[in-house]
Amino acid sequence: MKKIAVVLCPMPMEFEAVENHIGRLGETVAAGLEEKLFILPNCDLILTRCGIGKTCAASKAQKTIMTYSPSHLFVCGVAGAVSKDLNVFDVVVPDLVVHGDMNIGGTYCASGVFDSVAPAFEGNPAFSKDGFSLETFNSAYRGGILATLDRFAEEDDKVFLERQFKAVAIDMESAAAVQVAVMNNVPATVVRAISDNRSHSFGDFAANAPKACDCAAEALLHFIALL
């Protein structure tokens, strides 16, 4: 039976970059936020724009899982660097994502953070056959911990996330989307390209985001081909 992959992209430019790298227009299968079907040689791919932020990502992840019963869910787009070792346009495929703004009783606690991408790699034996290992497939991609916040991160946020969680990168959707995937026993992989480094400004993001979207989309299609 042919596999089904769902790809969540928060922003239009991220969605369009994936479609451009596929090389043809998909068939629209749902109104509202874009949701398109691509018939690929090895899988049927549902590409959808989920919108920005945790609520949009979680609700779209649940909706597409219930509708399409995918064998794998991907989150694809851009991220900000927390680690000073990450450069603009580096591709990060985290082996762990955390909710970087989960606060319980006034305390940020690692035990209260949901580790979600790990089962897509080696954490859950049920996912191992569909898991990806960076060491096996492409050492040019970077691993590590990605933290998700429901806001655009400032320097103080990055200092905290690096100290508290050893985060290397940050975004606004991945932890929520992949938490939903894990709750539904769907393997999940996050593919993010760095659009702004540790010393970013908003102007840097605007200038770098289109190319970063292309870098993430290219890496995504590499993984899709391996399903």
C-alpha positions in Angstrom: 0.0 0.0 0.0 1.3 3.4 -1.0 2.4 5.6 1.9 0.9 9.0 2.7 3.1 11.8 4.0 1.7 15.1 5.4 3.8 18.2 5.3 2.9 21.2 7.5 4.3 24.6 6.5 3.3 27.6 8.6 3.8 30.5 6.1 2.9 30.9 2.5 6.5 31.3 1.4 7.4 28.0 3.1 4.4 26.3 1.4 5.3 27.7 -2.0 9.0 26.7 -1.7 8.0 23.0 -1.2 5.6 23.2 -4.1 8.3 24.8 -6.3 10.8 22.0 -5.4 8.2 19.3 -6.2 8.1 21.0 -9.6 4.4 21.1 -10.4 1.1 22.3 -9.0 -0.7 20.0 -6.7 -4.4 19.2 -6.7 -6.3 21.3 -4.1 -8.1 19.0 -1.8 -9.4 21.4 0.9 -10.6 25.0 1.0 -9.3 27.7 3.4 -5.6 27.3 4.2 -3.9 25.6 1.3 -4.1 21.8 1.3 -2.8 20.1 -1.9 -2.2 16.5 -3.0 0.8 15.5 -5.0 1.1 11.9 -6.4 4.8 11.1 -6.1 6.4 7.8 -7.2 6.9 6.5 -3.7 4.1 8.2 -1.7 1.1 10.5 -1.8 2.1 13.8 -0.3 -0.4 16.2 1.3 1.1 19.7 1.5 -0.7 22.1 3.8 -0.3 25.5 5.2 -1.1 25.4 8.9 -0.6 29.0 9.9 1.7 30.6 12.4 1.9 29.5 16.1 1.2 26.5 18.3 -2.6 26.5 18.1 -2.7 26.6 14.3 0.0 23.9 14.0 -1.6 21.6 16.5 -5.1 21.9 15.1 -3.9 21.4 11.5 -1.8 18.4 12.5 -4.8 16.8 14.2 -7.1 17.6 11.2 -4.8 16.1 8.6 -4.0 13.0 10.7 -7.7 12.3 11.1 -8.4 13.0 7.4 -5.5 11.3 5.7 -4.1 8.7 8.2 -0.5 9.5 7.1 2.4 7.2 7.7 4.7 10.2 8.4 4.2 13.9 9.3 6.8 16.5 8.5 7.0 20.1 9.7 9.0 22.2 7.2 10.1 25.8 7.1 12.5 28.3 8.7 13.9 28.7 12.2 16.0 31.0 14.2 19.4 30.1 15.5 20.1 29.8 19.3 23.5 28.2 18.9 26.2 30.5 17.8 27.5 27.5 15.7 24.6 27.7 13.4 24.8 29.8 10.3 22.1 31.3 8.1 20.8 28.6 5.7 22.0 25.6 7.7 19.4 22.9 7.8 18.4 21.6 11.3 16.7 18.2 11.7 16.2 18.1 15.5 16.3 14.8 17.4 14.3 16.5 20.1 11.8 19.4 20.3 10.6 21.1 23.4 8.0 23.6 24.4 10.3 26.4 25.4 7.6 28.5 27.1 5.9 25.9 29.2 5.7 27.3 32.7 4.2 25.3 35.6 3.6 27.1 38.8 6.0 29.9 37.9 8.8 27.4 37.2 10.2 26.2 33.9 10.8 22.5 34.3 12.3 20.1 31.9 10.0 17.3 33.1 7.1 19.4 32.0 8.3 19.7 28.5 7.1 17.2 25.9 10.0 15.5 24.0 8.4 14.7 20.7 10.7 14.2 17.8 12.8 11.4 19.5 10.3 8.6 18.5 10.8 9.5 14.9 14.4 8.5 15.2 15.1 5.8 17.8 12.9 6.4 20.9 9.9 4.3 20.0 10.5 0.9 18.4 7.2 1.0 16.6 8.6 4.0 14.6 12.1 2.7 13.9 11.4 1.4 10.4 10.2 4.8 9.4 12.8 6.8 11.4 15.6 8.8 10.0 19.2 9.0 11.3 21.3 12.0 10.2 24.4 9.9 10.6 23.0 7.5 8.0 21.6 9.9 5.4 23.3 13.3 5.4 25.8 14.6 7.8 25.4 18.1 6.4 22.1 18.5 8.3 22.4 19.5 11.9 20.7 17.8 14.9 20.1 18.9 18.5 17.2 20.4 20.4 14.7 22.8 18.9 12.6 24.9 21.2 9.1 26.2 20.2 7.8 29.5 21.6 4.5 31.2 20.8 6.3 34.5 20.0 9.2 35.8 18.0 12.2 35.2 20.2 14.4 38.0 21.4 18.0 37.7 22.8 16.8 37.1 26.4 14.7 34.2 25.2 17.6 32.6 23.4 19.9 33.0 26.4 17.2 31.3 28.5 16.5 28.5 26.0 20.2 27.7 25.6 20.7 27.6 29.4 17.5 25.7 30.3 17.2 23.3 27.4 20.5 23.4 25.5 18.4 24.4 22.5 20.2 25.1 19.2 17.3 26.6 17.3 13.8 28.0 17.8 10.5 28.1 16.0 6.8 28.7 16.7 5.1 25.5 15.6 7.1 22.3 15.7 6.6 21.1 19.3 2.8 21.5 19.1 2.5 19.7 15.7 4.8 16.9 16.6 3.2 16.4 20.0 -0.1 15.8 18.3 1.6 13.4 15.9 3.1 11.4 18.7 -0.2 11.3 20.6 -1.6 9.7 17.4 1.3 7.3 16.9 2.4 9.0 13.7 6.1 9.3 13.2 7.2 12.9 12.8 10.3 14.8 11.5 11.0 18.5 11.6 13.0 20.1 8.8 14.0 23.7 9.4 16.5 26.0 7.7 18.1 28.9 9.7 16.8 32.3 8.5 18.5 34.4 11.2 21.5 33.7 13.3 22.1 34.6 16.9 22.7 38.2 16.2 19.6 38.6 14.0 17.5 41.5 13.3 14.0 41.5 11.8 15.5 42.9 8.6 17.8 39.9 8.4 14.9 37.6 8.6 13.0 39.3 5.8 16.1 39.2 3.6 17.1 35.6 4.4 13.7 33.8 4.7 13.0 33.1 1.0 16.4 31.3 0.5 16.0 29.5 3.9 12.6 28.3 2.7 14.3 26.8 -0.4 17.0 25.1 1.7 14.4 23.5 4.0 12.3 22.4 1.0 15.2 20.8 -0.7 16.1 18.9 2.5 12.5 17.9 2.9 12.3 16.3 -0.5 15.4 14.4 0.3 13.6 12.7 3.2 10.3 12.3 1.3 12.2 10.3 -1.4 13.4 7.9 1.4 9.9 7.0 2.6 
